[in-house]
Amino acid sequence: MKTGIGVAAVIGYLLVILAANFATSHYGMAPVGFGLVATAGTYLAGISFVLRDSVQDTLGRWVVVAAIVAGCALSFALSAPAIAVASAAAFLLGEGIDLLIYTPLRKRGYVRAALASNIVGSFVDSIVFLAIAGFPIWSSLPGQMIGKLVITAIVVGLVGAGRAVFRNPVRA
């Protein structure tokens, strides 16, 4: 079962990267509320960090590294060149930092590790992506972070709840 979840997480991770790049390439900036804007792929990018953590938990760090490289390659194959370069650099750095933070914290619990690593990874990912893709960094960064962190909190909460249910199933 763990391997099946891991494979699904890898596929989801790669699809989310492609969908985020597609959205940003075709729609550019989008409102996130409170008068803030972010790239259209922001919400999807927020999901990628949680999927990356799930891949690591189920299939290991080397599969994560391979998935990050595959995601970068797919970005180049299917996205506008500026978005592909920005996405590849942002994912390599952001996801790499997420990996470095998540790994040691994971021993202390999933939620703590996922939230801490996703916050830092999202910040690095956003700065690098915005700078390379040519979007305005300081006017877009607040929206990027709010969009990614709201999605991260929701998805981490759902994953944490699902893990608790599978660990302690209710018996009738």
Order of alpha helices (4+ residues) and beta strands (2+ residues): alpha-beta-beta-alpha-alpha-alpha-alpha-alpha
